[in-house]
Amino acid sequence: MSREQDMTEHVVEFTNVSKTYNFGQPDAFTAIQNVTFSVSDLPDRGEFVAVLGPSGCGKSTVLRLIAGLAPQHPATTGTVLVQGQPVVAPGADRGMVFQDYTSFDNRSVLDNVAFGLECQGVAKAERHERAREWIAKVGLNVSTDAAKYPHELSGGMRQRVAIARTLILRPQIILMDEPFGALDPHTRMQMQDLLVSLWNEVQATVFFVTHSIEEAVYLGDRVFILSRSPGTLLHQIEVEPPNRPAMEMQQEAGFQKTVYSIRRILEDLESGQDS
Amino acid sequence: MNTEEQNNSEGSEQSTEDVTAPVTEQPAATEPRFQLFELRKQIPQWLAVLAGIASILLCAGIWYFVTAGPGEERVLGHSQLPSIGETVELLPTVWDSEAPERHLWDNTIKSLTRVVIGFALAVAVGIPIGIACGCFPLCRSFFAPLVLFGRNIPIAALIPLLLAMFQTGELQKYMFIFVACVAFIVADTIDAIADVAQRYVETALTLGAARLQIVFKVLVPLAMPTVFNSLRVMFGLAFGYIMLVEFMHEGDGAGGLGFLLNIARRRGITEYTVIIILTIPIVAWMIDQMLYVIQCWLFPWKYSKEAKRSLAYRVSERIIRLFWKRKVA
């Protein structure tokens, strides 16, 4: 009874998940340890989970386990369930945006965005039309940018392409591994606002790894804080949803206070005083 | 073009000013200060051309010096190296109609044809194998011994075997180029595919691409410029290899630049030797430029910036535009 309920309720469920490389050998390394959490599908909304933690604590490992990407996948122990099913391989239902620019250099912006549809066998005219829609949605200029190649784009534009390319497939889960990490602060805020507005439209569950506490508190419904390596989930903090522009909200006192308290937790973690 | 030069001169003045001129002397700083040996800095085009010409003149000077004077007084005698004058004198005779089989131009074409056919064969076989090996480690392990053998056998050692197998006909020449190149093409294709960053594969996976879709939509297109680059180098080498077989082949119907070299040697006409030796690099360079232009047209997403700096590319652009206009009109 409760099992069946779980299957319908939870989008992602980690139960005692650990990942140890070279298990049983002298150079064994544990990336994450006993991570347990579940994220439910909030109706008509999805949930936005921001993941914070000290460097090298296994934030990306969590994301890549959900995506099903090797070598993080499969987990050494524990179970990773997506929509109640164990993760077997990567798929378009779990879209991922990486920190490194991964636009396919040989494809124009249009063909980059249409890549997933092309793999599904959608006819050229239709996939191009839908790609143009998404190019506009991520704030690029359809008439001037669609035919450009990635090497002609700035970092922010490339990430816009990456977001469009992922969202056009309407994934139920969006995994973002520090997607704005390489962008300058101004572009970064623009991208945060863009992400919020797009997210309201696609209603997916988002996992967003970041180093920026402001970014996590602004974007997230919930902030996960992982401990130092081997990472384990220490805190799950509910924060205000992003219903105002990034510039505005990030200057408010309440927002600053949340950021400050999380910074305290993280600094304690970095200096080694695990609470 | 103009703005580029201005930028360059501005850059050079900035770097030299802090060493020589005091900060107060503003007018001195605006005057472009020129330094010949600037570390890793682009020099103006006229200077680059001048430097190249100087190098040619130096070689010609040495050539002139060692072959100056009458017969016995030369540092190198006529049987070792002819003088510049003697070589230029014989230049028109390489087109002499009385001995068409010795024409420089015809034999260059003959050599080139052999290389092109043998090389095309090697590409047609080598690239698919290389792609399969680059994508699937099992294929790679299967072909590893063959590639290892092919890459490490000295080219000349193959000549006796190929002579025995294919006699002295054209087929033997094609096969020689094929065998000499195919292992390198396979190996370079494997490397090119392996060099495509894993993050592209992971991105494609999370976008729902299947295995073969990743091979043909991601790995192969991204690796192709690197493959083409190594093909370009390889073709230059193959053009050198063909002389080797041609040089070995005596008797009728041989032909080719290597054959011409052998005739020149036997008849003791060193002028011909020099003319042929000077022709080969020029032809090789022209082919390389042609391949480079093709490369730029094939992969605009990689070379569109770089190509605009290449004279050969701009010439090709002109030609294509002329052609298009005519077609339209």
Interface residues (C-beta under 8 A of the other chain):
Chain A: A67 L69 A89 P90 G91 A92 R94 G95 M96 F98 D100 T102 F104 D105 N106 R107 S108 F115 G116 E118 C119 Q120 Y149 P150 H151 A162 R165 T166 L169 L175
Chain B: A197 R199 Y200 E202 T203 A204 L205 T206 L207 G208 A209 A210 Q213 K217 V218 P221 L222 M224 F299 P300 W301 K302 S304 K305
